[in-house]
Amino acid sequence: QVQLVESGGGQVQAGGSLRLSCAASGRTFSGYLMGWFRLAPGKEREVVARLGGGTTYYSDSVKGRFTITRDNAKKTVYLQMNSLKPEDTAVYYCAATSRMGALNPAQYEYWGQGTQVTVSS
């Protein structure tokens, strides 16, 4: 079992920055693919970024603005979000999976509780 706890959400004006953190506990962290997803009202949950197995993925909507990193010693994954836009407003979730290359939320085994990010114009 892996437990995930996100933090760092909040409200920010457009153009601002936030850094989300996701602390993991439980089984070995380094072997998991870690992803950040978001869920906005009226939309489906979408992958924002993914890191693991030597590869990094970003959705087109955040590429160049968001950066995913991880510290295996601290069992923590981060999402640095710069140049935020109102359309980035959503609940952000981190998730873990043992399936390398996974992008579909259904392929992720463990989820955090989510943290709200609100970007005002």
ZAMARGU-4260 file (C-alpha; in steps of 0.2 Angstrom, whole numbers, plus 5000, padded with zeros to 4 digits):
<rodrens>
0) 5000/5000/5000 | 5005/5018/4996 | 4997/5033/5005 | 4998/5050/4996 | 4995/5067/5003
5) 4995/5082/4993 | 4999/5100/4999 | 5003/5117/4992 | 4986/5122/4983 | 4978/5139/4985
10) 4972/5154/4976 | 4984/5164/4965 | 4982/5177/4952 | 4985/5174/4934 | 5003/5174/4930
15) 5008/5168/4947 | 5016/5152/4953 | 5012/5138/4965 | 5022/5122/4970 | 5012/5107/4974
20) 5019/5093/4985 | 5014/5075/4986 | 5021/5065/5001 | 5021/5046/5000 | 5022/5033/5013
25) 5021/5015/5013 | 5030/5004/5001 | 5045/5008/4990 | 5042/5024/4982 | 5056/5025/4969
30) 5049/5011/4959 | 5032/5019/4956 | 5027/5030/4941 | 5021/5046/4948 | 5008/5057/4940
35) 4999/5073/4943 | 4981/5074/4937 | 4968/5088/4938 | 4949/5088/4939 | 4940/5104/4934
40) 4921/5107/4935 | 4912/5099/4920 | 4927/5091/4914 | 4935/5074/4915 | 4950/5070/4925
45) 4966/5073/4914 | 4984/5069/4916 | 4995/5085/4919 | 5012/5077/4921 | 5020/5060/4924
50) 5037/5055/4930 | 5045/5038/4931 | 5055/5025/4922 | 5067/5038/4916 | 5053/5047/4906
55) 5044/5063/4909 | 5027/5068/4901 | 5017/5084/4901 | 5001/5088/4893 | 5001/5101/4879
60) 4991/5113/4890 | 5005/5114/4903 | 5020/5110/4893 | 5033/5124/4896 | 5024/5131/4912
65) 5024/5116/4924 | 5038/5105/4930 | 5037/5088/4939 | 5051/5082/4949 | 5053/5069/4963
70) 5064/5066/4978 | 5065/5048/4981 | 5074/5050/4997 | 5060/5061/5004 | 5047/5050/4995
75) 5040/5066/4988 | 5035/5072/4971 | 5032/5090/4966 | 5023/5100/4953 | 5030/5117/4950
80) 5017/5128/4941 | 5022/5144/4933 | 5013/5157/4922 | 4996/5150/4929 | 4980/5153/4919
85) 4962/5154/4925 | 4959/5138/4915 | 4972/5129/4927 | 4959/5130/4941 | 4955/5113/4946
90) 4958/5100/4960 | 4975/5093/4958 | 4978/5075/4963 | 4994/5065/4963 | 4994/5046/4959
95) 5005/5032/4959 | 5006/5016/4948 | 5018/5002/4945 | 5013/5002/4926 | 5027/5011/4917
100) 5020/5023/4904 | 5003/5024/4911 | 4993/5040/4906 | 4975/5033/4909 | 4969/5037/4927
105) 4961/5020/4928 | 4979/5013/4927 | 4984/5022/4943 | 4983/5012/4959 | 4985/5024/4973
110) 4978/5042/4974 | 4979/5057/4986 | 4964/5067/4992 | 4967/5081/4981 | 4972/5100/4983
115) 4962/5114/4976 | 4971/5127/4964 | 4961/5142/4960 | 4968/5155/4947 | 4959/5171/4946
120) 4960/5183/4931
</rodrens>
